[in-house]
Amino acid sequence: MEDQKEIRNYLSDSTRRMVLSQIISFSKTVSASELLEKLPITNRSTLYNILDRLTELKLIKRQEVKFGGSDRVFYSPNHDLISSDFFRSLLQEFRDLEKPSIMNLEFKYSWSDFPECLIMGDTLRLSIVYGSWMTEAASTIDALYVPEISQMLSYWANKIKKIPIENVLIDSLLDYQASHAKNENLLVIGSGAVNRITSEIMSLYDENLPIKFLTPSSKNIYSKLTDVTYSEESQIGLLTGIIALLPNPWDKSKVVILCAGSKNVGTQASLKVLLDDIISCIQMKDKILVNHSKFSEIPIRILKAEGKELLTKMIQQKSPKIQDYEFIE
């Protein structure tokens, strides 16, 4: 709370807000020289003082890059903070503060490229991100099939693709620990209601996502492709999940595999189909995961969990294990 008070006090000055807004408005990292061209600030030291303080307050990130024999410094918004509820309250308070622009969404990979898209050179790297926050805690049942996914993916990489086992790098972490791993290939588990990384992805791509959760922290799934909302208040909505292969918004050469559901059974379903698809690749069979049934360029699917008395067990506040899944769209 003290940090939030500091940020609010510092941004009470319009010039400081103007610098932050300009950084947010760029779709790429930006140098101080580029900022000076855009801002009515003539004193370079004034700008550097503001940039240093914005960095200290973690509103922006500072990155040094080597060009030839010298270092150049670039700045970018800290999306962890920029996508938070606290920053949304600042947008209401300071109306001249720039709202982060929605990121363009261009699908670099389709499901036909999975799991090969996780390989770069002779290394397969994947960070599995579990949820830990927001409106409810993530359930341990959300992690069903994850050990098997790691095992089968490692087997596929080593035995089928001949990648040295020491170069199969799969780790797991909670969402609040994921800052250092955001520019890697990610398997993100759970809706934005339990996983802050999911919430950030929903915020960054927002309306450009053709299938998404209604709001960054919602558990209701909306498909723009069919104009259908799968509400957690409905029987089918309670059982639905999303599985998506998205460009990583923090490094678009990498991917985000999103496995999330309105409830944990939908998350289970998305993880189970991911596991089944990896096994089909090992067995050299037809892939189970393909792009959207009506829009073949979009690698996002909605599926429904299946199992005996699933709804009854959910109403009884139990955490049932699903038996199968069915693609809805």
Secondary structure, DSSP 8 states (H G I E B T S, - for coil): -HHHHHHHHHTTSHHHHHHHHHHHH-SS-B-HHHHHHHSS---HHHHHHHHHHHHHTTSEEEEEEEETTEEEEEEEE-HHHHTSHHHHHHHHH-TTS-------------GGGTTGGGEETTEEEEEEEE---TTS---GGGGTTHHHHHHHHHHIIIIIS---GGGEEEEEEEGGGGGGGTTS-EEEES-TTT-HHHHHHHHHHGGG-SEEESSTT---EEETTTTEEE-TTSHHHHHEEEEEEEE-TT-TTSEEEEEEESSHHHHHHHHHHHHHHHHHHHTT---S--S-SS-TT--EEEEEEE-TTHHHHHHTT------EEEE--
